[in-house]
Amino acid sequence: MLYDKDIREPLFDFLEERFGKIRIIEEKRMGRSRADILMVLEGAVMGLEIKSDADTYVRLSRQVRDYDRYCDGNYVVAGSTHGLHIGEHVPEWWGIITVEAAAEGLDFYVLREAERNPNLDLKRKLGLLWRPELVHIQELNKLPGYKEKSKKFVVEKILEKVPADLLAVQISEELFERDYTAIEETIRAYREGKGKKVRKKRVKT
C-alpha cells in the first residue's frame, strides 16, 4: 500500500521529467480545500490532488470544485487501488495519473491528459499572488499603483486592463520568482511603502 509520503518525491521527479521547467508549491489553501500540489508552468498553473491507496473520496467533490476555481487544469494522482474507478469521481477535463510500486521504485502512468479547465475563475487565480507580486504586475503593465486600495480592487483593475493570455504568463513568472525565505521582508517593505522597489531573489526550481 502506497501512502502520500511515499508518492510525493518520486512524483516531483516524474513531473519535472515530463513537463520541463516547473515550480512546485505544496499544501496551498484554495477556497475550503488545501491543494496537495500546485505545479507552475510557463503560462499555466496546474493542480494535482493525490489519492493514495490509504485515501477515500469523502472530500473529493469539494476539492474538485475548489481546484477548478483556481487552476488552468488539474490532475488526480491515484494509487493502484483507485486506478480502475477514479475516472468516475473527477470531471472529464481532469487528467489522471496512476502510480504503482515497482521493483526499482514507483511507476507513473498518464491514463488521461488534463484538458483546459472550463470553470477557471481568473480573479481567484490572480488572488493566489501576494500583494507585492501584484504590484510588480501593475508596473509591468504601466498601471497606477492603487496603494490605498484593497487587494480585491487591484485584482479587478488588473483583470480589466491586462489581456488574459499575457496575464497567465505574468502570473506564472511571479510564482517562479517567489522566494518563501523572504516573505516577511517582502511584505513588510511593501507595507512601509517600498514594495515597488523590492524584487524577489531567483529560486531554482
NORWO-V861751 format. One record per pair of residues at least 24 apart in sequence whose C-alpha atoms are under 10 Angstrom apart, sorted by the first residue. I is the first residue (numbers start at 0). GAP is how many residues later the second one is. D is the distance in Angstrom with one decimal. If there is no record, write none. Layout:
i:gap:d
I:GAP:D
I:GAP:D
This chain:
i:gap:d
0:51:8.3
0:52:5.8
0:53:7.3
0:78:8.3
0:79:8.5
0:80:8.5
0:99:9.2
0:100:8.5
1:49:9.8
1:50:6.0
1:51:5.5
1:52:7.2
1:53:9.9
1:76:9.9
1:77:6.8
1:78:8.4
1:79:9.4
1:97:8.7
1:98:8.0
1:99:7.6
1:104:9.6
2:47:9.5
2:48:8.6
2:49:5.3
2:50:6.3
2:51:6.1
2:52:8.2
2:76:8.4
3:32:9.6
3:46:6.9
3:47:7.5
3:48:5.6
3:49:8.4
3:50:8.2
3:51:8.6
3:75:9.2
4:47:9.1
5:46:8.9
5:95:9.8
5:99:9.8
5:100:9.0
6:43:8.3
6:44:9.7
6:45:7.8
6:70:9.1
6:71:9.7
6:72:8.8
6:92:7.9
6:93:9.4
6:94:9.7
6:98:9.9
6:99:7.9
6:101:9.8
7:28:9.4
7:29:9.2
7:42:8.5
7:69:10.0
9:89:9.8
9:95:8.1
9:96:7.0
9:97:8.9
9:98:9.0
10:39:9.9
10:66:8.9
10:86:9.9
10:88:8.7
10:95:8.6
10:96:9.3
10:97:7.7
11:25:9.6
11:27:9.4
13:92:9.8
13:93:9.0
13:94:7.4
13:95:9.8
14:24:8.7
14:93:9.7
15:189:9.3
20:155:9.5
20:184:7.5
21:150:9.7
21:154:7.9
21:182:9.8
21:183:6.5
22:149:9.1
22:150:10.0
22:152:7.6
22:153:6.0
22:154:9.3
22:155:9.7
22:180:9.2
22:181:8.5
22:182:5.4
23:151:9.5
23:152:9.0
23:181:7.7
24:150:8.9
24:151:9.8
27:100:9.1
28:37:9.6
28:99:9.1
29:33:9.0
29:36:6.2
29:37:7.1
29:38:9.9
29:39:8.4
29:40:7.2
29:41:9.8
29:94:8.7
29:95:9.3
29:97:9.8
29:98:8.3
30:31:9.6
30:32:9.0
30:34:9.1
30:35:5.8
30:36:8.5
30:38:8.5
30:39:8.8
30:93:9.0
31:30:7.9
31:31:7.9
31:33:9.5
31:34:7.0
31:35:10.0
32:26:8.8
32:27:9.6
32:29:7.4
32:30:5.8
32:31:9.1
32:32:9.2
32:33:6.4
32:34:8.1
33:29:8.0
33:32:8.9
33:33:9.1
34:28:7.9
34:29:9.9
34:31:8.7
34:32:7.3
36:37:10.0
36:38:9.8
37:29:9.5
37:32:9.9
37:33:8.3
37:36:9.1
38:32:9.5
38:34:9.9
38:35:9.4
38:133:9.8
38:136:9.8
39:31:9.8
39:131:9.2
39:132:6.1
39:133:8.8
39:134:9.9
39:135:7.0
39:136:7.1
40:127:9.9
40:128:8.8
40:130:10.0
40:131:6.5
40:132:8.8
40:134:9.4
40:135:8.5
41:126:8.3
41:127:6.1
41:128:8.8
41:129:9.0
41:130:5.8
41:131:7.2
41:133:10.0
41:134:8.8
42:29:9.2
42:122:7.7
42:123:8.2
42:124:8.2
42:125:4.9
42:126:4.0
42:127:7.4
42:128:7.4
42:129:5.6
42:130:8.0
43:27:7.8
43:28:5.9
43:29:8.0
43:121:9.7
43:123:10.0
43:124:6.2
43:125:7.1
43:126:9.7
43:127:8.2
43:128:6.4
43:129:9.8
44:25:8.2
44:26:5.5
44:27:5.6
44:28:7.1
44:29:8.7
44:80:8.5
44:123:8.5
44:124:9.8
44:126:8.7
44:127:7.0
44:130:9.3
45:24:8.8
45:25:5.4
45:26:5.8
45:27:5.0
45:28:5.3
45:29:7.6
45:68:9.1
45:70:10.0
45:71:9.7
46:24:5.9
46:25:8.0
46:26:6.5
46:27:4.6
46:28:6.2
46:29:8.3
46:47:9.7
47:25:8.9
47:26:5.8
47:27:4.8
47:28:5.6
47:29:6.8
47:46:9.7
47:47:9.2
47:48:9.5
47:49:9.5
48:25:8.0
48:26:6.5
48:27:4.8
48:28:6.0
48:29:8.5
48:47:9.9
49:25:8.6
49:26:5.9
49:27:4.7
49:28:6.2
49:29:8.2
49:47:9.4
49:48:9.7
50:25:7.1
50:26:5.9
50:27:4.8
50:28:6.2
50:29:9.7
50:30:9.5
50:31:7.7
50:32:9.8
50:35:9.1
50:47:9.5
50:48:9.9
51:25:7.7
51:26:5.8
51:27:4.7
51:28:8.1
51:29:8.2
51:30:8.0
51:46:9.6
51:47:8.7
52:25:7.6
52:26:4.9
52:27:6.7
52:28:5.6
52:29:7.0
52:30:9.6
52:46:9.7
52:47:9.9
53:25:8.5
53:27:8.8
53:28:9.8
54:24:8.9
54:26:9.7
54:27:9.2
55:26:9.1
56:25:9.7
56:29:9.2
56:32:7.8
59:29:7.6
59:30:8.1
60:28:7.5
60:29:7.7
60:30:9.7
62:27:9.9
63:25:9.1
63:26:7.0
63:27:8.1
63:30:9.1
64:25:9.9
64:26:9.9
64:54:8.6
64:55:9.9
65:53:9.9
65:54:9.6
66:50:9.6
66:52:9.4
66:53:8.6
67:26:9.3
67:49:6.5
67:50:8.0
67:51:5.6
67:52:5.6
67:53:7.9
67:57:9.9
68:48:8.8
68:49:9.3
68:50:6.0
68:51:4.7
68:52:5.0
68:53:8.0
68:54:9.1
68:55:6.7
68:56:7.5
69:47:9.5
69:49:8.6
69:50:5.8
69:51:6.1
69:52:7.1
69:53:8.4
69:54:5.6
69:55:4.6
69:56:8.4
69:57:8.8
69:58:8.2
70:45:9.3
70:46:7.3
70:47:10.0
70:48:8.8
70:49:6.1
70:50:8.2
70:51:8.6
70:53:9.0
70:54:6.7
71:42:9.5
71:43:8.7
71:44:6.2
71:45:5.5
71:46:8.4
71:47:8.7
71:48:6.2
71:49:9.1
71:50:8.9
71:53:8.6
71:96:9.2
72:40:9.7
72:41:6.0
72:42:6.2
72:43:5.4
72:44:5.0
72:45:8.8
72:46:9.5
72:47:8.4
73:39:9.2
73:40:6.0
73:41:7.9
73:42:8.5
73:43:7.5
74:35:9.5
74:37:8.8
74:38:8.0
74:39:6.2
74:40:9.4
75:36:9.9
75:38:9.4
76:31:8.9
76:32:9.4
76:33:9.1
77:30:9.5
77:31:9.9
78:29:9.7
82:28:9.1
86:24:9.6
86:25:9.2
90:26:9.6
91:25:9.8
92:24:6.4
92:25:8.3
121:33:9.5
121:34:9.9
121:37:7.9
121:42:8.3
121:45:9.4
121:46:8.9
122:29:8.7
122:32:6.7
122:33:7.2
122:35:9.4
122:36:7.3
123:28:9.9
123:31:9.0
124:30:9.9
124:43:9.3
124:46:8.6
125:26:9.9
125:29:6.8
125:30:9.4
125:32:9.0
125:33:8.6
125:41:8.7
125:42:8.8
125:44:10.0
125:45:7.0
126:24:8.1
126:25:8.0
126:27:9.8
126:28:7.0
126:29:10.0
126:44:10.0
127:43:9.0
127:47:9.1
128:26:9.7
128:42:7.6
128:43:9.8
128:45:7.7
128:46:7.6
128:49:9.3
129:44:9.3
129:45:9.6
129:48:9.3
129:53:9.2
129:56:9.5
129:57:8.1
130:24:9.5
130:55:9.6
130:56:7.7
130:59:8.0
130:60:9.5
130:64:8.7
131:42:9.8
131:51:9.9
131:54:7.2
131:55:6.7
131:56:9.8
131:57:8.9
131:58:6.2
131:59:9.1
131:62:9.5
131:63:5.8
131:64:7.2
131:65:9.6
131:66:8.0
131:67:8.5
131:68:9.6
132:37:9.8
132:38:8.6
132:40:9.8
132:41:6.3
132:42:8.6
132:44:9.4
132:45:8.4
132:53:9.5
132:54:9.7
132:57:10.0
132:62:9.0
132:63:9.2
132:65:9.7
132:66:8.7
132:67:9.1
133:24:8.5
133:36:9.8
133:37:8.8
133:40:8.6
133:62:9.9
134:55:9.0
134:60:7.3
134:61:6.4
134:62:9.9
134:63:10.0
135:34:9.4
135:38:8.4
135:59:8.7
135:60:6.7
135:61:9.3
135:62:9.1
135:63:8.3
136:25:9.3
136:30:8.4
136:33:6.9
136:34:8.1
136:36:9.9
136:37:8.3
137:24:9.2
137:58:9.6
138:57:8.0
139:30:8.9
140:25:9.9
140:26:9.6
144:51:8.9
146:43:9.6
146:44:9.4
146:46:8.3
146:48:9.7
173:26:9.0
174:28:9.9
175:24:10.0
175:26:7.9
175:27:7.3
175:28:8.5
175:29:7.7
176:24:6.8
176:25:5.3
176:26:6.1
176:27:8.7
176:28:9.5
177:24:7.5
177:25:7.1
178:24:6.3
178:25:9.8
